[in-house]
């Protein structure tokens, strides 16, 4: 299906960056259109990674805390209230026409053509449109071990997480033995943060050295509350409703053992969701989008902006993603005005 009209701004992604960009763009009367992703998708999904987070206690405005899905539903409702449209399997819909909330059959993006303006976007169920400006807010997905129990307990709030800063201070993890999988800078940062709350932090490292920078290695090795288990891999996560421990294997001796834990944190990196761009934008070696001005949201292609974790490998927080969504919408609005698009 070919588009008959050219959109002023299309937003790809619907986590805190995407919905915040939509709120600002809608209030600026840009009539934004959002490709939100698939609820059952492995990559881009409505609400982003927060849909896999149980309790959020560090986002301003929620003094009693809020679940990730509830917070994203609030973002979604606010964006739709101001006139944002979202692409469903039945086409572009307004707030009044979307009844299933974030579990509506929204369309994901299949491909984009950024080689000329207006840009062309194709959805995975066939919806096509052109756009004067595009905001990419597809985020990044945490890397997991791929274990069934790991995924089940992560999605149910059973004590498995991919973000210590997001979840580590929750009451369920305090004064508990906690595990961290990984040996890079992120793993050491997570372990050091968790050591403030845990009775003990156990780092499970596949090799006999840490990949972290020297100063980070020293931080882990010298922390009395961090114990490093070398040549150690996680075979399974134990527990029904909540994690009780992990099954470990020493990858040299092949010895297996069960190890008691009150929480497990994955720190084996993130993968930005940028594959659909097919190399059209500059990225770093790990796939994060490169911005041409660190204080703003422009990419190397005029009219294409990026917001949130897709361009942020440092902070990866809901509040920083929302701030970047605000920046991208304001940058897009001002750029469109310069082009004579109002």
ABEGO torsion letter per residue (X at the ends): XBBABBBABBBBEABAAAAAAAAAAAAAGAGBBBBAEBAABABBBBGEAAAABABBAABBGBAAEBBAAAAAAAAAAAAAAAGBBBBBAAEBBBAAABAAEAABBBBBBABBBAABOBBBBBBAAGBBBBBABBBBAAEBBBBBAGBAAAAAAAAAGAGBBABAAAAAABAAABGBBBBBBEABAAAAAAAAAAAAABABBBBBBABABBABBAAAAAAAAABAABBBBBGBBBABBBEBABBAEBBBBBAAAGBBBBBBBABBBBBAEBBBBAAAAGGABBBBAAGBBBBABAABABBABBGBBBBEAAABAAAGBAAAAAAAAAAAAAAAAAAAAAAGBX
